[in-house]
Amino acid sequence: MARIVIAGAGAVGASIAYHLALLGADDVVLAERDTVASGATGKAMGGFRQQFSTEAEVRLARESAKLFRELGSPLFDAVGYMFLATSDDGWARLRARAEMQRGLGVPVDEVDPASVRGLRTGDVVGAVACWEDGVAEPAAVTTELVRRAAGLGVDVQEHTNALDVRHDVLVVACGATSAELVPGLPIRPLCRQLVDVGPLDGLPHDLPMTIEDETTFHFRRRGDTLRLAMTEPRPRWTDEEVVDERLVTDWRARLAHRFPPAADAAVVRAWAGLYDMTPDAHPVIGPAADGVYVACGFSGHGFMQSPAVGDAVAHELLGLEPPVDLAPYRLERFADGAVFPEQIVL
């Protein structure tokens, strides 16, 4: 059997290694130049949702849901993802998306946001939620998959350059730095940041990930704190991970409006990480050269899509039929002018 070396022990690389081992691959190396989950995975928001705007992404998420359900608490809590619309146009958009998602098997419902304790809803026109979605700890989930993979025989090597490891097949799953190993990949690093505020007494344990659809401002509970994020008004196309304090101030004001119990919550910490963006916000998955396979460009969705991607990539690497269609994610699509951009990039 060919020797498969995976470059990158974030969520995607760990999932590929784990699923290869499940399928019986007996010569797999998971190589990480730093430590497990030390890159974008360890800095992620920590959400899982099936509510995407394109069918391909919804199908990936439906497959990923199986592993998240199996992991369960404390690694994953199905508290739901709730999208709020504050305009008639936004509400029409949410309802249309929900209809498409339901057609693919996602249990999305129209809900009353006032049922969420502490949430200000006077300006909300409508809301939808999927209660199978929820929040997770990306680093902990990834560490668990690496533990399982190692137990099945995967050779896990931290502080190792994958290019220095003998291989027959190199799988590149390095997020925003993937182009360093495969020059020419259509991936750009985008700096994004998050903020934790708290502590707060009495946060509802079932507080859903709450997203304002028009603004993309969103927040989730993490213990006795709230984690905040939002699409930035001016994209920062850079590999420098820098916190913009003006955004921190703006997000705290938005939180005070949407969730008044947190109006005076102090900043616990703020940090930045990188999205590995592609032109259409869909990943690049498949062969890139002889003996080189890529799984990157997840545009902020790598953690939540990693279970399905890991399973599908493992099948394909071993010459088996993948459980999900990977055709929409091939590198060649950009030569043909890919035109199916994902609209919900949070």
Order of alpha helices (4+ residues) and beta strands (2+ residues): beta-alpha-beta-beta-alpha-beta-beta-alpha-beta-beta-beta-alpha-beta-beta-alpha-beta-beta-beta-beta-alpha-beta-beta-beta-alpha
